[in-house]
Amino acid sequence: MRSAIIPAILCLTLTGCAIGPNYKRPLVDTPAQYRQPQPVTAAPDKAALSDIAWASLFQDEVVTGLVKTALAQSHDLEAATQRVLEARAQLGVTRSQLAPQLTASGSFTAARTSSIGSFNFIPAGTNLAASYTQAGLNVSWELDVWGRIRRLTESARAQYLAQEEARHAVISSLIADVITTYLTMRELDLELEIARKTKEIAENGLKLTNLRKERGVSTGLDVRQAEQLLYTATAQIAATERAIAETENSLNVLLGKNPGEVPRGKSLLELTGPSAVPAGLPSDLLERRPDIRQAEQGLIAANAQIGAAKALFFPQISLTSVLGVQSRALGDLFTGPARNQSIAPAGVLPLFNAGQLRNNLRLTEAQQREAVADYRKTIQVAFQEVSSALADYQKSREQRSQEELLVKALQDTDRLSTLRYKGGLDSYLQVLDAERNEFSGELTLAQLRKNELLSIVQLYRALGGGWQNP
């Protein structure tokens, strides 16, 4: 009979009901396709840009090396990894409460009772000193009949998975930030190249103007106007060099390094993105984006806390037992007569606590509703980011294409103005205006080329790319 008690308790604990709601994914209004400036008439393709490995986005070995360095040395990623380990350890702590807790104890006691104290009629000469040794095993076990510990374990497991998804989000953001900063640096390199070329042109123009002034063809005003373009270019060079140094320092922080120079790979003109940038199905975004997956795990954790709060309304049943030995003589400690044992099942039922348990339940229910709201908002923000990234990509391409045509027109204007000036048909002011406009147009075109590439990176991040294949 006694041998069947423990299996029966185990069966009751493992198969007992878990009070509280089981998790069900909330219904979410998912659009059939993403909003784009140019609506797609064909059925959307299931393939998405995020399926591409990040190393294949621009196919630059230097970019690949920088990202690998960041993934290996980033302090933010290391902190996120440690938070995952913390949550995993917390899951182990919570789950351990399902099992009996076994401890060993041992003690030696020596005592002497007063012969003139509280005890009466003690014969003279009675030995009132005693000493004994005891050792034993203590077992304590809360029987999870109502599933409170199982719900807490479910919540801890969801929190652990949420931290894992948070780590994935850090990986995705880190990859995008490194590539974004690198592209910004390469665009500044192109701006510096344009400014130095313009400076050289301005120096040659100033020499020509001074020569024409010496021959009486030009005036002092022409010389001053020629100096304006030169000083504009030199000022731009200083500003760009400062921006390059700041960008390199920012990139080194992402790489987990101290400030220093950063290696260069392909130029901005050589960097090209994928030939196609499909967005995929909006419904798949719920599984692609790590922040959405993290929000859902937070919702699962909050839902499980409701069950743990409800279980506190029912009796908490625990089992405590001791198996040990006690003897006055150390040599008799492990003999049969020295054995002692006890078993003490107990149950505690809350009767009055001034509404503590009820308010605790209300708290967990409110936290669960808050988690539902956060989950739905995270999804809507994700749809918004993808739609905005698609619009940014399409319109950046159009703007860059038009700016290229503008720069060609400005180059022809500069060439024709120079010819007319040398022929004495126009003043140097027309040449200066043409060269300024060309300089400004080339800088703008460089920025638009960068923006087009950055829009690919932003779309890649918005679609949840990068963390699946680091």
N, C-alpha and C positions, 0 to 999 in steps of 0.2 A: 504494500500500500504506500509506504513512505517513498519507495523508489519511483513511483509514478507521479509524485507531486511535482518534481522539477520539470519533467517533460511537459506536464500539463500547463505549468506556468509559462514555459517557453512558447508553447503553442498559442496560449492566450495573448502573450505579448506580441508575437510576430504577426498574428492574424487578426488582432483587434482592430476595430474601426478607427480610422483617422478622422477626427471631427474637423469640420470646416469645408469650405468650397474647394473643389478641384479646379486647377487652372484651365481656362479656355481662352484662346487668343481672341481679343476683341475684334469686332468687325471694323474694317477700315475701308473708306471710299477710295478705291484705287482707279485712276484714270486709265483708259484704254491705251493711250500713248502720251508722250511728253509734249508739252506745248513748245512749238518751235516757230521762228519767224516765217519759215517756209513750210507749211503743213505737209506732212507725209501722207500721200494718198494710198500707197501700198501698205499692206499689213506689216507691222513692225517686226523686225528680225529679233530672234531671241538672243543672238550674239551681241556682246557689248564691248565697248572699249576697255572696260575693266578686266576683261578676260586676257588681255595682252600682258605679258610680263613687263615690269617697269623698265627692264634693261633694253627692251625692244622699242620703246617709245621714240627715242631719237637716235639710237644706235651709235652712241659716242662712248668709247672706252674710258675716257676721262670722267664723264658723268657717272658711268657704271662704277668706277673705282671710288668716286666721292661718296656715292650712296652706300656702297658696301662699308666704307670707313665709318660713316654715320651710324649705320645699323650695328656696327661692332663697338663703337665708342661713345654713342650718345648718352648723356647723363639722364635725359628725360626718359629714354627707353629703358635704361637700367632701373630707374625709379619705378616705372610702370611694371617691370618684371618682378621687382621685389613686392609690389602691392599684390600681384598674383600669388606669390608664395605666401604672403600673409593671409590672404583669403583662403588658400588651400589648407594652411595650418589651422585656421579657425574652423573650417569644415571638419577637420579631424577631431578638434576639441569637442565640437557639438555632437558629432556622430558617436564619440566614445561613451556618451551618456546612455546609449542604448544597451551597453554591455554591463555586467556586474563589475563593481569596483572591488578589487581584492587587495588587501594590505596585510602586512605582517607586523607583529608587535612583540616586544619582549621587555620585561622590567624586573627589577630586583627591589624588594621592599624590606626595610628593617625598621621596627617600631618598638617602643616601650610605653606601657600604660602606667599612669600615676597610681600609686597605691593609696593615696589619700585624696583622690579626685572624686569623680562622679560615681565610681563604683563602690558600693558598700559591702561589708562583710567579706573582705578579701583576707584570707588567712595569711598570717605573717610568714615570710619566706617564700611566698609564691613567686615563681619566675614570670614577670610581666613583660619580658622582652621576647619578641618573635621576629623572625625573618623568613621570607619565602621568595621563590623565583617563579615567574610565569611567562609563558610564550604562547602565541596562537596566531591563527589566521582570521581576519575579519572580512566579511563579505557584506556589501551594501548594494542594493539594486532597486532602482525605481522601475516598477512595472509600467510600461508605456501602453496601458490598456486603451486610452483615449487618443493616442497618437500625438501627444504634445511634443515629445522629443523627435518623432519622425517629421512633424511639420517644421520644427526648428532646424532639423537637418536638411530638409528640402529648401528652406530659406537660405541656409548657409551655402548649400551647393549652388543655388542660383546666384548668390552674391559672388561666389568664386568664379563662376562662368562670366558674370558681368565684368569682373576685373580682367578676365582674359580677353573679352571683347574690347575693353578700354585699352588694353595693350595693343590689340590689332589696330585700333584707331590711331594710336600714337605712331605705329609703324607707317600707316598710310599717310598721315600728316607729315611725318619726318621725310619720307621719300619725296612728297610733293614740295615741301619747303626747301629741301636741298636743290632740287632741279629748278625751282622757281628762282632761288637766289643765284644759282649758277647762270641761268639765262639772263637775269638782270645784269650780272657782271659782264657777260659777253656783249650785251647791248651797250653798256657803258664803254667797253673796249672799242666797239664800232664808232660810238660817238667821239671818242678820243681820236680815232683814226681820221674821221671826217674833219674834226677841228684842226688837226695838224695839217691836213691837206689844204684846208681853207687858209690857214696861216701862211703856208708856202705860197699859195696863189696871191694872198694879200701882200706879201713881201715883194713878190715879183711885180705886182701892180704898182706898189709904192715906188719901186726903183724906176719903173717906166714913167710914172707921173713926174718924178723928180727930174728925170732926163728931159722930158718934154717941157718942163718949166724952165730948165736951164737954156733950152733952145727958143723959149718964148712962145711955145705953142699952148702950154697949160698955165694955170694960175695957181696962186697959193691956196685958194679955196679947193682946187682939185687935189692938192697934196693933203690937206686936212681931211677931205672926204675919203681919200685912200687910206689914211691912217685909221679911220673909224672901223673899217672891216678888220684890219690887223688886230686892233685892240679888242674887238668883239671876239675874235677867234682865240686870242691868248687868254682872255678871261674865261672863255668856255673850257679851254684846256685845263686851267687850274681847278675849276669847279668839278669837271669830270674826273680828274685825278683824285680829288678829295672823295667823291662818291665811290670810286673804285676801291679805295682803301677801306672805307666804311663797309662796303658790301663784302669785301674779302674777310673782314673781321667778323661780320655777322655769319658768314658761311663757316668760318672756323669754329664758332660756338656750336653750330649744328653738328659739326664733325667731332666735337669733343676735344678740340685742340686750342692752343693759345694762338693769339693773333699772328699772322704770317702770310706769306704769298700763297696763292692757290694755283695749281697747274691748270693750263688751258688745253682744250681739245679743239674740236671743230669751231670755226668762226660762226657768227650768227647767220651769215649768208649761206653757210653749208648745212646748218641744222634744219632738218625737215621732219615733220611729224608723220604719223601713219597716213596712208593714202585714203583711208576711210575711218570715220569715227562714229560707229553705230552706238546708239544709246541703250538698246535692248528693251525689254518689257518693264514697265513701271512696277508690275507685281513682283518681279524678281529683285527689285531694290531692297525689299524687306529682308532678304537673305544675304544680299551683297554688302550692305552698309554695316560696319561694325557698331556705329553709334545706335542704329535701330535695334540691332541684336542685343546691345548692352541695355537699352531701355526696356526691352522685353524681359530680360533676365531680372531687372529690378522690379518689374511688375510681378513676375513669378514669386520673387522673394517676399514682396509685400502681401501677396495673396496667401502664401503659406503662413505668414504671421497671424492672419485672422484665425486659422485653425488652432494655432498654439494658444491664442488668447481665449478661444471658446473652451478649450480643454481644461482651463483653470477653474471653470465652473463645476467640474466633476471631481470626485474624490481622487486624490493622489495616493496610490498604493505603493508601498515600499516594503522591501524584505531585508532584514538585517539578521545576520547569523555570526556566531563566533565558535570556532573550534580550536581548542588549545589545551595546555597542560599547566598545572600549578602544583608546586611541591615545596615543602620547607627545606628538604635536603636536595642539593643539586643533583646528586646521583640518582634520586628517584624521579627526576623530572619527566623522563620518557617511559615511565612504567604505566601499566593499566590503571591503577587507582588514581594517578595524577590527572587523568583526562577530565576535561570539563567542556561543555558545549551548550549552546543556546540558539534558538531561532525565534525571531520576533517579527511576524508580519504586522504592518500598521497601515492605517488609512486615515487621511486627513481630508475633511470636507469643509470648505469655507461656509460659514453661516452669516457673518456680518463683517463687512469691511468698509462701510460708509461709501459704497459705490465704486470702489477702486477697480474691481474686475470689470464692471460694466463700462466704466470710462476707458479702461485699457482696451476693451473690445472696440469701442467707438473710435479710439485713436487708430487702431490698426485698419479699421474699415475706411477711415478718412485717408490714411496713407495709401491704401490700395487704390482709391479713386483718384488721388493725386498722381499715382504712378500711371494709371490709365491715361489721364490727360497728358502727362509728359510723353508717353509712348506715341499717342496720336499726333502730338505737335512735332515730335522728332521726325515722324514720317512725312508730314506736310512740309517741314523745312527741307527735308531731303529732296522731295519733288520740286520744290522751288529752286534749290541750288542746281539741280540737273537742268531744269528748263532755262535758268539764267545762264548757265555755262554753255548750253547749246546756242542760245541767242548771241552770246559773246563771241563764240567761235565763228558762227556764220557771218556776223556783221563785221568782225575784225578782218576776216578774209576780204570782204567787199571793200572795206575802208583802205586796207593795205593795197589792194589792186588799183583803186582810184588814185591813191597817193603816188604810186609808181608812175602813172600817167602824168600826174602833176609835176613830178620831179623831172621827167623827160622834157616837158614843156618849159620848165624853168631853166634847164640846161641849155636849151636852144635859145631862150631869151638872153641868157648871159652871153652866149657866143655871138649872137647878132648885135647886142649892145656894145660889146668890146670892139667888134669890127667897125661899127658906126663911130665909136669914140676915136679909134685910131684913124679913121678917115676924116675926122674933124666935123662930122655931122651932128654929134651929140656931145653934151658935157659929161664929165665923169660921174655925175649924180645918177644918170641912168644905169651906168655900169655898176655903181655901188648898190643901187636898189636891186638889180638883177642878181648880183652875187649874194647879197643878204638873203634874198628870197630863196635862192638855191641852197644856201647853207641851212636855213631854217627848215626847208622842205626835206633835205636829206636827214636831218636830225629827227624830224617827225616820222619819216619813213622807217628809220631804225627802230624807233619806239613802237611803231605799229607792227613791225615784224616780230618784235619781242612779244607784244600783246597777243598776237595770233598764236605763237607757241605756248604762251602762258595759258591761253584759253583751253588748249588741249590738256595741259596739266590739271587745270581746275576741273574740267569735265571728268578726267580720270579719277581725281579725288572724290568728286561728287557722286560718281558711280560706285565708290567703294573699292577702287582698285589699289593694288600694291601689297596689301597685307597677306593675300593668299599665297603669294610666291615671292617672299623676300629673299 
